[in-house]
Structure formats: structure tokens, C-alpha cells
Amino acid sequence: MPNLFTLVLQIAVVLAACRLVGELFRKIHQPRVVGEMFAGIMLGPSLLGWIAPHTSAYLFPTSSLGFLNALSQVGVVVFMFLVGLGINPRELKKQGHAAVLTSHVSITAPFVLAAFLALYLYPRLSDDSVAFTNFALFMGSAMSITAFPVLARILAERNMLGSRLGTVAIACAAVDDVTGWCILAYIVVLIRSAHSSTSIWTTIGGIVVFGLIMIYGVRRLLRGYERVYKEKGELSENLMALMLLLVLASALCTEYLGIHLLFGAFLMGAIMPKQRHFVRYVLDRFETITVTLLLPLFFAFTGLRTNIGLVKGPEMWMYCGLIILVATAGKLGGSTLASWLTGIPLREAAGLGTLMNTRGLMELVILNIGLDIGVISPALFSMMVIMALVTTFMTTPVLALICPKEFLAREPEMVVTRPATPPISLHDGESQVA
Amino acid sequence: MSNTSRNFIVAYVLLVGLPLVGLAGVLRTGRSLVAPISVDGVWKIEGDASRLAAQPCAKSVSSLSNTSVVISQSGKNLVLTFNNASKTVASGTIDGKSVKASVVLTRDSSDNGCGDQPAAWTATIDPKSEPKSLSGALSFNACPSCVPVEFHALKQPRAAGGGAH
């Protein structure tokens, strides 16, 4: 049984720290989520455990972390459902060849560069229990992900959601995330099947059948939700509870099949109806508790696993710098180059590249999975968390530098051309965006 | 086929297709890389009781040689957390089959002469044994009356359960 006093104290401390640091970051024009990620790290061994080890041990005793983790995982399951709900890969089709190319290059460029980097890092930061292929593929998928929710939030704040830049960025991020999660699912299956009595083909077969049932069966049934919403303008509590049950059932199926809870939750969100008002309605129902209560616990749990002290010495910091450099060159550079080659002006292309380089919370989710399945070591995990923080932190100032407001005003094609109702405007740590 | 479509296909092949071929090459090359032997996990240590009894600071030494240790590995770098009363933490390295760590022994009030001094924890791993095993010694360079205490450690199976964390 959890020690309730400890658990409630932990939740209170985490919420207070996340709100406070999140607010401070907003003052420097950063999305709140970046501050919350920082707050999580501050509560872990990197700061609190370092300067006040006894307080840290009292607040976060090892024996209590399982409960904190369980709560945070529930939050991430709902979060992944909301991410899936918010993305609409069909948006990509509307953007034409330019977006297709940009999107695919923004995955392949960081992926391939990360694989090259893996050649260097594998003998230095991994061990022989991890196959090089798994290590390289994981590094690739971790570096090619884009924080779709944070990106949407930044665009909304800058009133760019309806601009060409905004719509292409949103479409590309959606494709990146779906692709990244598919690759990650493959890696998880590879690694777990090595320790399982079930053959990999049985697992893959099960996943394919499950996917087909979800896409061609469950998806049709889910249209009933949209129908009811159109008729009544709302969904009953029973229907909302059923939706949550479906999310949990889907999550359990993917966990049982040997991938991960989060894939099922994401898939359920992805196959939900995409009518804008319906999506907004569901987001409004779920996001407050998820964003304000459960996700900060995830940040804290991630922070407790992140020990920047493991990145010690010039050599380790050089690895960390290389990771940040390669991640940025691949994502920012690749997206910029591809969109520029397809005819987007260089400045706008650089703006798109900067947006695609946002990794935020999605990166933390992936990294935690990587650490859980043992494909990355604790030191590499800490380095990748630093990379996620740096690339997310740099987005707003770099974007302001490349595409200042005066530039937006001068460039007619970049001005918002339709009401800035975000396709998704949630869970970047800032709830209830109008 | 229009010029736009042709350009798109050329660009796609160059920017997406070629890098993927490169990726295949990297994955192929990487298979020949050798990473350090994995020692990550929980190890149950058993010290040589006869040597232990002869130590002037048997209690302190026993806390490191008759316990379990959690090794957290990042490449060649190791962090060892001993499951003793003071949760002694040490950093070490692995080089080939050789594991080395420097441990600062916490003074036990009933021991004389061994407290707060560094001890060298060295071991050799047998990667082929199942489960993996470590054989080594704990020695005190600054304690002339101390003799190295040999120990043997067996890797414990990972706790069952997948999923998140």
C-alpha cells in the first residue's frame, strides 16, 4: 500500500514546483511545458538530490516512486490519446508535394544522422546487452520526433496557425509523430520479443490484426460519437466514460501484444472522428486534469530518473553536445533544406525547420520507454533529456529571430488567413487555450 | 508527367531514398561494433568469510562484501550502489572483463582503523557463465594491517514485468 501522506505530499510539491517554474518560463516567453520539464529535473537528483539529499530522500523515497510512476503513466496514457485525437494526417494531403517531401525529409534526415552518431556512441555509452540495430533505430526515432502539441501551442501564440508555415508545420509534425511511433513500436517489439517466449511473428501478426480491427472496425463505430455530438451538441457522461474505457482497453491490448500501453492510447485517439468542434469538445473534457495534475507527475518522475551528474567530465559533455548538434542539424537543417528546395522562401523554410526541431514532452515519453526497455543507458537518457530541453527551449527565440512579427506582417502568405482555431491546442502544459 | 511531378520524384529519391540506403549501410556496419560487456543490474555478493574474520574492521568490510550491489551502466562508466545500511555509492569503470571501482568505506563505530578510507573494488567478469558472475577482491591500500577480501558475485535475474517502468 502506498504511504498516502508521502504520495499526497509529493503531488503537492510537484504541482507547486511545476506551476511556479512554468509561470517563470512564461515570463520569458517560453511555453509553460518547458518550465514544467525544468521543474521536474530540479526535483530530481540533478538539483534537489544534489543540494539537499536528505530532503530529497524524505520527499521522494525510492519505495514510493512506483506509485508516483503509476499515476503519471495514467496521465501519459490519456495524453497520448489526446495527441492522437489532435492529429489529422489528412491535413498533409491538402499541402501538396512540398509538405510530403518536407515531412519525409524531416524524419529521414535526423534519423540517418542519428544512426551515424550511433556508430560513435554505441561503444561508448551502450553495452553488449543492446544490439546495435536497436540502439541506432531508437536514437533515430528519438531524434526524429516533433512535439506536435508544443508546436501547435507556439503557432497559436504567434497567431500563425492559419499561415502556410503553420499549416505545413502542423501537417509535417503529425506525419513525423505517427512515423516515429510506428518505428518505436517496432523497436519495442524487437527488444521485448527477445525476452519473450512468444515469437516475433506472432507478436507482429497480432499487432497487424489489432490495427486492422481498430482502423476498419472500431473507427466506424466511433463515428457514432460524432453523430451524437452533432445532434445534441454534447456527449453524456456515460459516453465519455465509455470513451475512456475504449482508450484503456486499446492501451491494454497493445501492452498485451508486447508493444506498450501508449501505442494503444495513441491509436485510439488517431482513429477518433476529426470534426474540429468534436475534437475541441473532447479535448476540453479531458485536458484540464491531464495537463494540470497528471502530466506534472510525469515530468517529476522523468526528472527523478534524470541525473545530470552522470554527464560528468569533458568527454561526456562532448557526447551531449554532439547529440544536440546532430538532433538540431538533422531536424532543423533537414526540414529547412527540404522546404527550401520545394520553393518555400529561405526564411520561411528556416522558420519551419525551427518549429520541427521542437521535441518537448513527446521526446520525454519516448526516452522513458527507451530507458524502461533498456535500450539506452541512464547517462544517455540524461543527455537526451538535456537535448529535448535545449531544442524545445530554443524554438521560441530562434523563431522570433527568423520570423519576427514585422516579417509576418510584411509577408502576406504568412498572415493568418482563417480563424486561428488550432487543430489541437492542448497539453503543452498550458491548458484551455481558447 | 509534369515537370513538377518529375522534380518531386527526383527530390524525393535524393533526399529520402538515398539517406535510407545510407541508413541500411550504417546498420550493417554497426553490427561489427563491440560495446562493453553488460554488468548493469543487481548482483548478490558473497565475501570470503575466513578472510573477513581476520580483518581489523570486519564490520565495515562486511557491509561491502556480503550484500547486494546495483550496478548502473553507461558504456564503460559504472555507478555502484551497495545495499548496505549507508547505501554506499561508488563510481567505477569496466574495461574488457575487468571491473574497477573506488569505494569510500563508511566508518563503523565498533571498527578500528578502517573508517572513511578508500577501498579498491576490483573484479573480473565471466560473461559466459549463466547467470553472469564476478570474482574479485576488496582491498585497502591505506590500511597495512588489512588483507584483501575476496568475493564472488552472481547477477540476479531481472524483476519480471514489462510495460511502463
Interface residues (C-beta under 8 A of the other chain):
Chain A: N69 Q73 V76 H97 V100 L101 H104 V105 T108 A109 F111 V112 A115 F116 A118 L119 Y122 P123 R124 L125 S126 D127 D128 S129 V130 F132 T133 F135 A136 L137 G140 R192 E255 G258 H260 L261 L262 L310 M316 L337 A338 L341 T342 N368 I369 D372 I373 G374 S377 P378 A379 L380
Chain B: T4 S5 F8 A11 Y12 L15 V16 P19 L20 G22 L23 V26 L27 T29 G30 R31 L33 V34 A35 P36 I37 S38 V39 D40 S72 Q73 S74 G75 K76 N77 V79 G162 G163 A164 H165
